Amino acid sequence: MAGADRAAVIGAGPAGLMAAERLAAGGVQVDVFDAMPSVGRKFLLAGKGGLNLTHGEDFEPFLSRYGDRRAALEPLLRGFDPPALRDWAAGLGIRTFVGSSGRVFPSDLKAAPLLRAWLHRLREAGVRFHARHRWQGWTSQGDLCFATPQGERTVAADALVLALGGASWARLGSDGAWVPLLTAKGVAVAPLRPSNCGFDVGALGRPPGWSAYFRERHAGAPIKPVVLRCPLPGGGGFERQGEFVITATGIEGSLVYAASAALRDAIAATGEARLTLDLLPDRSAEFVAAEVARPRGSRSLATHLKSRLGIDGVKAALLHEVLVGEGADPQALKDAARVATTLKALPLRLVAARPIDEAISSAGGLPFEGLDAGLMLTAMPGVFCAGEMLDWEAPTGGYLLNACLASGRAAGEGARAWLANRPGAEQAKAAGPSPG
């Protein structure tokens, strides 16, 4: 590639690899740097339970999953929508299918074969990979500075794509260490916050948290099916059926993750978030009230609820935890109307999101208002950004990965266009690549 432009991509996750792919396709010499010993660490971990590539729902509801950043992400996602992602995977020899939930997976459910095929294609295109290179910022001359096992290394590049992730899963490389490096350059960064995360429950008539009895017997237990309802900070409400898991300190799981943005923002605004759980979503309130009120003779309430409504195990324990714990009222379970109402709208009070390093993803980062249409920082010409570094969030279900890939594609295309059109581009090509 004598005379080719040279681009550096920092971060070898899905967004960075996609940026590298698009740059290499335009004849740019690409070097990918990552602090980890190997590439795609978080990508491989995400695939352990079955790699969820995207979602098969119609495009309009698909876009709605991105909340208040829908408008900013829409052009990126139209450029690499779910069908395009599936076609791209097919080009790597990876067949996909749509599961019963609408989620899209590789036919073998694994991440490693896709990553291997992708890396092979990138290397064939001339992309070079540099592991154990932790980015330290820029030298006074404007070169990139890396800490490596062999010592400090500086690298010159004509364009830079940053795809360093957010701040979840620090042990896999997404640690938010890039924030001070960019703020020192005058780049605005919205605070990084946990997303798709669990929460700690608040006081239920006792010190914050579950009772020791409930925690010791039910931490780790799934609760399904239930409907979770909570108000949204901007008005309206969230309502969805699914399942979640009891933790030692509160709740987590797919249904909680779907509501996590609303719950987190409510806690930030008021110090708490209130939600209700419908433990019997397939039964009407009238039916539940009638069944609870039926005479039970000598049977215990627990036996009665199990035989009439199928309420037992962790659902029965949660009912007891809330009713008896709330106000320390041991008589609450004797009030049939109150029991029935609670089964259809069991209240929980959440007081804190779990730490960001436990979250599946993060919100916050680089606002789109500081980027151009090609995802270049307006404050730093020639520096492009992609993936979870950007200020957006989405629930699990394929939405996160699709948007990371779409933004990586847009940043790679943006960097290609900028390199081709920047002043002196033709002279730079004639002079050959920069040293570094």
C-alpha positions as CSV (number, residue, x, y, z in Angstrom):
1,M,0.0,0.0,0.0
2,A,2.8,2.4,-0.9
3,G,1.4,6.0,-0.7
4,A,-1.7,4.9,1.1
5,D,-3.3,7.0,3.9
6,R,-2.7,5.5,7.3
7,A,-5.4,5.2,9.9
8,A,-5.2,4.0,13.5
9,V,-8.2,2.4,15.2
10,I,-8.0,2.1,19.0
11,G,-10.3,-0.5,20.4
12,A,-10.7,-4.0,18.9
13,G,-14.3,-4.6,19.7
14,P,-17.1,-4.8,17.2
15,A,-17.2,-1.0,16.5
16,G,-13.5,-0.8,16.0
17,L,-13.3,-3.8,13.8
18,M,-16.1,-2.6,11.6
19,A,-14.4,0.8,11.3
20,A,-11.2,-1.0,10.3
21,E,-13.1,-3.0,7.7
22,R,-14.6,0.0,6.0
23,L,-11.3,1.9,6.0
24,A,-9.4,-1.0,4.6
25,A,-12.0,-1.4,1.9
26,G,-11.1,2.1,0.7
27,G,-7.4,1.3,0.4
28,V,-6.4,2.9,3.7
29,Q,-3.6,1.2,5.7
30,V,-5.2,0.3,9.0
31,D,-3.5,-0.5,12.3
32,V,-5.8,-1.7,15.1
33,F,-4.5,-1.2,18.7
34,D,-6.0,-2.8,21.9
35,A,-5.0,-2.9,25.5
36,M,-6.0,-6.5,25.9
37,P,-3.9,-9.5,25.0
38,S,-6.4,-10.5,22.3
39,V,-9.3,-8.8,20.4
40,G,-13.0,-8.9,20.9
41,R,-12.9,-9.9,24.6
42,K,-16.4,-8.5,25.5
43,F,-17.8,-9.7,22.2
44,L,-16.7,-13.3,23.0
45,L,-18.2,-13.0,26.5
46,A,-21.5,-11.8,25.1
47,G,-21.6,-14.9,22.9
48,K,-21.3,-17.3,25.8
49,G,-25.0,-17.4,26.2
50,G,-25.7,-17.3,22.5
51,L,-24.5,-14.4,20.4
52,N,-27.5,-12.0,19.9
53,L,-26.5,-10.1,16.8
54,T,-29.7,-8.0,16.2
55,H,-33.4,-8.2,16.3
56,G,-35.9,-9.3,13.7
57,E,-38.8,-6.9,14.5
58,D,-40.0,-4.2,12.0
59,F,-37.7,-1.3,11.6
60,E,-39.9,1.4,13.3
61,P,-40.3,-0.5,16.6
62,F,-36.6,-1.4,16.3
63,L,-35.7,2.3,16.1
64,S,-37.9,3.1,19.1
65,R,-35.7,1.0,21.4
66,Y,-33.0,3.7,21.2
67,G,-35.1,6.2,23.2
68,D,-34.2,9.9,23.0
69,R,-31.2,9.1,20.8
70,R,-33.3,7.6,18.1
71,A,-32.9,10.6,15.8
72,A,-29.1,10.6,16.1
73,L,-28.8,6.9,15.5
74,E,-31.4,6.5,12.8
75,P,-29.1,7.4,9.8
76,L,-26.4,5.1,11.2
77,L,-28.9,2.2,11.6
78,R,-30.5,2.8,8.2
79,G,-27.0,2.4,6.8
80,F,-26.5,-0.9,8.5
81,D,-30.0,-2.2,9.5
82,P,-30.8,-5.7,10.8
83,P,-31.1,-7.3,7.3
84,A,-27.8,-5.7,6.3
85,L,-26.2,-7.1,9.4
86,R,-27.4,-10.6,8.6
87,D,-26.2,-10.3,5.0
88,W,-22.8,-9.1,6.3
89,A,-22.6,-12.2,8.6
90,A,-23.6,-14.4,5.7
91,G,-20.7,-12.9,3.8
92,L,-18.4,-14.3,6.6
93,G,-20.0,-17.7,6.2
94,I,-22.2,-17.3,9.3
95,R,-25.8,-18.3,8.8
96,T,-28.3,-16.7,11.2
97,F,-31.9,-17.4,12.4
98,V,-34.6,-15.5,14.2
99,G,-35.6,-17.0,17.5
100,S,-39.0,-17.2,19.0
101,S,-38.4,-13.9,20.9
102,G,-37.5,-12.1,17.6
103,R,-33.8,-12.0,18.5
104,V,-31.3,-12.9,15.7
105,F,-28.5,-15.4,16.4
106,P,-25.8,-17.3,14.5
107,S,-27.1,-20.8,13.6
108,D,-24.5,-22.3,16.1
109,L,-25.2,-19.6,18.7
110,K,-21.4,-19.0,19.0
111,A,-19.4,-15.8,18.7
112,A,-15.9,-17.4,18.1
113,P,-16.5,-18.7,14.6
114,L,-17.8,-15.3,13.4
115,L,-14.9,-13.4,15.1
116,R,-12.3,-15.8,13.5
117,A,-13.8,-15.4,10.0
118,W,-13.9,-11.6,10.5
119,L,-10.3,-11.4,11.7
120,H,-9.2,-13.5,8.8
121,R,-10.9,-11.3,6.3
122,L,-9.4,-8.2,7.9
123,R,-5.9,-9.5,7.8
124,E,-6.4,-10.5,4.2
125,A,-7.3,-6.9,3.6
126,G,-4.0,-5.8,5.1
127,V,-5.3,-4.7,8.6
128,R,-2.6,-5.1,11.2
129,F,-3.3,-5.8,14.9
130,H,-1.3,-4.7,17.9
131,A,-2.3,-6.2,21.3
132,R,-1.2,-5.0,24.7
133,H,-1.1,-1.4,23.5
134,R,-2.8,0.8,26.1
135,W,-3.5,4.3,24.7
136,Q,-2.1,7.1,26.8
137,G,-3.1,10.1,24.6
138,W,-1.0,12.2,22.3
139,T,2.6,13.4,22.4
140,S,3.4,17.1,22.1
141,Q,4.0,16.5,18.4
142,G,0.5,15.0,18.0
143,D,1.5,11.4,17.6
144,L,-0.4,8.6,19.4
145,C,1.2,7.4,22.6
146,F,0.9,3.8,23.8
147,A,2.1,1.9,26.9
148,T,3.3,-1.6,25.8
149,P,5.1,-4.4,27.6
150,Q,8.3,-3.3,25.7
151,G,7.8,0.3,26.9
152,E,6.3,3.5,25.4
153,R,5.6,3.5,21.7
154,T,4.5,6.5,19.6
155,V,2.6,6.1,16.3
156,A,1.8,8.7,13.6
157,A,-1.5,8.3,11.7
158,D,-3.4,10.4,9.2
159,A,-6.8,9.6,10.8
160,L,-7.9,8.1,14.1
161,V,-10.9,6.1,15.0
162,L,-11.6,5.7,18.8
163,A,-13.8,2.7,19.7
164,L,-12.9,2.3,23.4
165,G,-16.2,1.3,24.8
166,G,-18.0,2.7,27.8
167,A,-17.1,1.9,31.4
168,S,-18.8,-1.5,31.9
169,W,-16.7,-4.7,32.2
170,A,-13.4,-3.0,33.0
171,R,-11.6,-6.3,33.1
172,L,-12.4,-6.8,29.4
173,G,-11.1,-3.3,28.5
174,S,-14.1,-1.1,28.7
175,D,-13.0,1.1,31.7
176,G,-13.7,4.6,30.6
177,A,-10.0,5.6,30.9
178,W,-10.3,7.6,27.7
179,V,-12.5,10.2,29.3
180,P,-9.8,12.4,30.8
181,L,-7.7,12.1,27.6
182,L,-10.5,13.7,25.6
183,T,-11.7,16.2,28.2
184,A,-8.1,17.5,28.4
185,K,-8.4,18.4,24.7
186,G,-11.6,20.3,25.4
187,V,-14.0,17.6,24.3
188,A,-17.3,17.5,26.1
189,V,-18.2,14.1,27.7
190,A,-21.5,13.3,29.4
191,P,-20.9,11.4,32.6
192,L,-20.8,7.6,32.1
193,R,-23.7,5.8,33.9
194,P,-24.7,2.1,34.2
195,S,-27.2,0.8,31.7
196,N,-28.9,-2.6,31.4
197,C,-28.1,-3.0,35.1
198,G,-29.5,-4.4,38.3
199,F,-30.8,-2.3,41.2
200,D,-30.8,-2.4,45.0
201,V,-34.1,-2.5,46.8
202,G,-34.9,0.1,49.5
203,A,-36.5,-0.2,52.9
204,L,-39.5,-2.5,53.2
205,G,-40.4,-1.8,56.8
206,R,-36.8,-2.6,57.8
207,P,-33.2,-1.5,56.9
208,P,-32.6,-1.3,53.2
209,G,-32.5,-4.6,51.3
210,W,-34.2,-7.9,51.5
211,S,-34.7,-9.6,54.8
212,A,-32.0,-12.1,55.7
213,Y,-34.6,-14.9,55.4
214,F,-35.7,-13.9,51.9
215,R,-32.2,-13.2,50.7
216,E,-30.7,-16.5,51.9
217,R,-33.4,-18.6,50.4
218,H,-34.2,-16.8,47.1
219,A,-31.2,-14.9,45.8
220,G,-30.6,-16.2,42.3
221,A,-34.2,-17.3,41.8
222,P,-36.0,-16.2,38.6
223,I,-39.4,-14.7,38.7
224,K,-41.6,-15.3,35.6
225,P,-43.9,-14.4,34.0
226,V,-44.5,-10.9,35.4
227,V,-45.4,-7.5,34.1
228,L,-43.3,-4.6,35.3
229,R,-44.8,-1.1,35.3
230,C,-43.1,2.1,36.2
231,P,-43.5,5.8,35.3
232,L,-41.2,7.4,32.8
233,P,-39.3,10.6,33.8
234,G,-40.7,12.5,30.8
235,G,-44.2,11.3,31.3
236,G,-46.1,8.2,30.4
237,G,-45.2,4.8,31.7
238,F,-43.2,1.7,31.0
239,E,-45.0,-1.6,30.9
240,R,-43.6,-5.0,29.7
241,Q,-44.0,-8.6,30.4
242,G,-40.9,-10.8,31.0
243,E,-38.8,-12.2,33.7
244,F,-36.1,-11.1,36.2
245,V,-33.9,-12.5,38.9
246,I,-33.8,-11.9,42.6
247,T,-30.2,-10.9,43.7
248,A,-28.7,-10.6,47.2
249,T,-29.4,-6.9,47.2
250,G,-32.3,-6.4,44.8
251,I,-33.3,-7.3,41.2
252,E,-31.7,-7.8,37.8
253,G,-32.4,-9.6,34.5
254,S,-33.8,-8.9,31.1
255,L,-37.1,-7.3,32.2
256,V,-35.3,-5.0,34.7
257,Y,-32.7,-4.1,32.0
258,A,-35.4,-3.0,29.7
259,A,-36.6,-0.5,32.3
260,S,-33.2,0.4,33.6
261,A,-32.9,3.8,31.9
262,A,-36.2,5.0,33.4
263,L,-35.4,3.5,36.8
264,R,-31.8,4.9,36.9
265,D,-33.0,8.4,35.9
266,A,-35.8,8.4,38.5
267,I,-33.3,7.5,41.2
268,A,-30.9,10.3,40.0
269,A,-33.8,12.8,40.1
270,T,-35.6,11.9,43.3
271,G,-33.4,9.4,45.2
272,E,-35.7,6.4,44.5
273,A,-37.6,4.6,41.8
274,R,-41.0,3.0,42.3
275,L,-42.3,0.1,40.3
276,T,-45.1,-2.5,40.5
277,L,-45.1,-6.1,39.5
278,D,-48.1,-8.0,38.3
279,L,-47.4,-11.5,39.5
280,L,-50.4,-13.0,37.6
281,P,-50.4,-11.2,34.2
282,D,-52.7,-13.8,32.6
283,R,-55.4,-13.3,35.3
284,S,-57.7,-10.3,35.7
285,A,-57.8,-8.3,38.9
286,E,-61.4,-9.4,39.4
287,F,-60.5,-13.1,39.0
288,V,-57.6,-12.9,41.4
289,A,-59.7,-11.0,44.0
290,A,-62.5,-13.6,43.8
291,E,-60.0,-16.5,44.2
292,V,-58.2,-15.0,47.1
293,A,-61.5,-14.3,48.9
294,R,-62.8,-17.9,48.5
295,P,-63.2,-19.6,51.9
296,R,-60.2,-21.8,52.6
297,G,-61.3,-23.6,55.7
298,S,-58.4,-25.0,57.6
299,R,-55.9,-24.6,54.7
300,S,-53.1,-22.1,55.1
301,L,-52.9,-19.0,52.9
302,A,-49.9,-20.4,51.2
303,T,-51.7,-23.6,50.3
304,H,-54.8,-21.7,49.2
305,L,-52.8,-19.4,46.9
306,K,-50.9,-22.3,45.4
307,S,-54.1,-24.3,44.7
308,R,-56.3,-21.5,43.5
309,L,-53.7,-19.2,41.7
310,G,-50.5,-21.2,41.3
311,I,-48.6,-18.7,43.6
312,D,-45.8,-20.5,45.4
313,G,-42.0,-20.6,45.7
314,V,-40.3,-17.2,45.2
315,K,-43.5,-15.4,44.1
316,A,-45.2,-16.4,47.4
317,A,-42.1,-15.4,49.3
318,L,-41.9,-12.0,47.6
319,L,-45.6,-11.4,48.4
320,H,-44.8,-12.2,52.1
321,E,-41.7,-10.0,52.0
322,V,-43.6,-7.0,50.8
323,L,-46.8,-7.4,52.8
324,V,-45.4,-8.4,56.1
325,G,-42.3,-6.2,55.8
326,E,-44.1,-3.1,54.8
327,G,-45.0,-1.3,58.0
328,A,-44.1,-4.5,59.9
329,D,-47.8,-5.5,59.7
330,P,-48.1,-9.2,60.5
331,Q,-51.9,-9.0,59.9
332,A,-51.5,-7.9,56.3
333,L,-51.7,-11.4,54.9
334,K,-55.1,-11.8,56.6
335,D,-56.6,-9.0,54.5
336,A,-57.8,-10.8,51.3
337,A,-58.4,-7.6,49.4
338,R,-54.9,-6.4,50.2
339,V,-53.4,-9.7,49.2
340,A,-55.2,-9.7,45.9
341,T,-54.3,-6.1,45.1
342,T,-50.6,-6.8,45.9
343,L,-50.5,-9.9,43.6
344,K,-51.6,-7.7,40.7
345,A,-49.5,-4.6,41.7
346,L,-46.7,-5.6,44.1
347,P,-44.7,-2.5,44.9
348,L,-41.0,-2.3,45.0
349,R,-38.8,0.7,45.9
350,L,-35.4,0.9,44.3
351,V,-32.7,3.2,45.8
352,A,-29.5,2.6,43.7
353,A,-28.3,1.2,40.5
354,R,-25.6,-1.4,40.8
355,P,-22.1,-0.2,40.1
356,I,-21.3,0.6,36.4
357,D,-18.6,-2.2,36.2
358,E,-21.4,-4.7,36.8
359,A,-23.6,-3.3,34.1
360,I,-24.0,-4.9,30.7
361,S,-23.5,-1.5,29.0
362,S,-23.2,2.1,29.9
363,A,-24.9,5.4,29.0
364,G,-23.3,8.8,28.7
365,G,-20.1,9.5,26.7
366,L,-19.6,11.7,23.7
367,P,-22.7,13.7,22.8
368,F,-23.8,13.5,19.1
369,E,-23.9,17.3,19.2
370,G,-20.1,17.4,19.3
371,L,-19.8,15.1,16.2
372,D,-20.4,15.6,12.5
373,A,-22.4,13.3,10.3
374,G,-19.4,11.1,9.8
375,L,-18.9,10.8,13.6
376,M,-15.8,13.1,13.6
377,L,-15.2,15.2,16.7
378,T,-15.9,18.8,15.6
379,A,-13.3,19.9,18.2
380,M,-10.6,17.5,16.8
381,P,-10.6,17.2,13.0
382,G,-9.5,13.7,11.9
383,V,-10.6,12.0,15.1
384,F,-13.7,9.8,14.7
385,C,-15.6,7.9,17.5
386,A,-17.9,4.9,17.5
387,G,-19.6,2.3,19.7
388,E,-20.4,2.8,23.4
389,M,-18.1,5.8,23.6
390,L,-21.0,7.7,22.1
391,D,-23.9,9.0,24.3
392,W,-26.7,6.5,23.6
393,E,-28.1,3.4,25.2
394,A,-30.5,0.6,24.3
395,P,-31.9,-2.6,25.9
396,T,-30.4,-6.0,25.4
397,G,-31.9,-8.0,22.5
398,G,-29.4,-7.3,19.7
399,Y,-29.9,-3.5,19.8
400,L,-26.6,-2.8,21.5
401,L,-24.5,-4.8,19.0
402,N,-26.3,-3.6,15.9
403,A,-25.8,0.0,16.9
404,C,-22.1,-0.6,17.8
405,L,-21.5,-2.1,14.3
406,A,-23.5,0.6,12.6
407,S,-21.6,3.4,14.3
408,G,-18.3,1.7,13.6
409,R,-19.3,1.4,9.9
410,A,-20.3,5.1,9.9
411,A,-17.0,6.2,11.6
412,G,-14.9,4.1,9.1
413,E,-16.8,5.6,6.1
414,G,-16.5,9.1,7.7
415,A,-12.7,8.7,8.2
416,R,-12.3,7.4,4.6
417,A,-14.2,10.4,3.2
418,W,-12.2,12.8,5.4
419,L,-8.9,11.3,4.3
420,A,-9.9,11.5,0.6
421,N,-11.1,15.1,0.8
422,R,-8.8,16.8,3.3
423,P,-6.5,19.5,2.0
424,G,-3.3,18.1,0.6
425,A,-4.6,14.6,0.3
426,E,-3.2,13.9,-3.1
427,Q,0.2,15.3,-2.2
428,A,0.2,13.1,1.0
429,K,-0.4,10.0,-1.1
430,A,2.4,10.8,-3.5
431,A,4.8,11.3,-0.6
432,G,4.0,7.9,0.9
433,P,2.8,6.8,4.4
434,S,3.8,8.6,7.6
435,P,6.5,7.0,9.7
436,G,5.5,5.5,13.0
